[in-house]
Amino acid sequence: MEAGAQTASPELLWHLGFVWDASAARALRERHRLVGDAVGCVAGYPQQVSVSGLPLVLSREELAVGLQQGSLSLDGSAPVASPACNHRSAPAAAAAATSAAEAARAPDAAAPRAQAERERVFSDLHSRGYCISGGSKFGALWLLYPGDPSLYHAQFTVRLVPPDTPLDIVLLAAAQRSSHAARKHLAIASPGEQPTYLTLAPEAGFGGA
C-alpha cells in the first residue's frame, strides 16, 4: 500500500464490513478498486432510491482482498450498533459480529470450501485490474468493469463453476444468452489452485444494431 494511504476500519456484522467514513469509502473505491455497495439514504432526501449513501457495505471477498493488500484493518473494529444515522435497515444482531470478525481475520481458515473458492477467484480477478461488483441483476455472481463502475459499463458477467462440477449445457446456453443480451461477455471461472477462465462472446461481436 502507498505510504500515507488511509486504512479503513470497517465495523463487522454477518461476515460483512460496514464503512461509515466517507473519505475512507472514497479511498477504497478510487485507490484500491474495492467498490462495495452503498446502502444508506442520502441525508435530506430519504424518500428517493436513485442515489445511496453511507454505510458502504463490503462483501466477504472484498474484506479478504482489503486485508491482504493492507487497505483494511480490523484493529479496533467493532460490531455494528444502531447509530442515529441514515441507513435504511439498522443491523440488530450484534452478537453475530464476534464470529464475523473471526472469519474476516482468517477467511480461508474459517470459511467453508465454497467461500474460500470465491475469495480465491475474486482476489485473482482483482489482481488483474478489474473493478468488481455484484452481478445478481444479470443472474451472475459478479460483474467485471475495466474501471470505476460509475464511468464504465461492465465487460463480463462472471459465474463460478467448481473444477469437479460438470457444465450443464442447457444452463450454459441460458447464461450465455442473458449475458450477451446485455452486451456483456460471459466468463466461467474455475477456482482450483490457480483460477482459470472460459469466456464466451457472440461470434460477430456486439457490433451493429
Phi, psi and omega in degrees: 000148182297146179297134179081359180290147182284139176252126181273145177240091183287150169277148190243137175197135177056037180066016178246156177250132180249117180256122184255351182266122185296317181293324178292319178297320179293319179296321179300321183284311188279324184264329189242000178058034173256101191282316182065194182218110178286127186237001183267165174281154174274126182305131179092345180226059187287345185268350181265157181234009182285324182235132180248158181236201180292150009277159170267123182261126178257134179287171177298323179293319178293322176300316182298315179294316180299322177291322180295318184273349178088007179279346177239146176224137177262003176294119180085359178294143184232160174300149178289122176268208177234071181295154180281076180220191198258049173262155190284320181226105185293123178298138186247322190277076183293339181296335180285348185292331180298311178294327178296318180296318179297318180293322181289327180290328179222071188300320183290328182282323187267335185276151174292173184303316183299319180291321178298322178294318178300316181294324179295315180291317180301314180298320180294316179295320178297320180293341178274002174099005181276149163269140188232133175227170179296146184245017185299331179299333181248018179070024183238173177282311181222164168244139179251129179243146177285348179199200182304129181301340177283348182245340185232155169275153177292140178267330185227146160259141185242131172237142183257127177232114179303151184301329183267012180253121180291148177285131174271113187296328179291313178293325178297317179296320179294317179296321180295317180296315182294324179290314182291329177297332177268010179060046177228147174285149175262128177243122174261118182258132175245117188301279183058184177295318174239113183304142175235160188224143171243121181248141182235132180220157177301143182301325181264009181074195182256014180288165178086175183281000000 
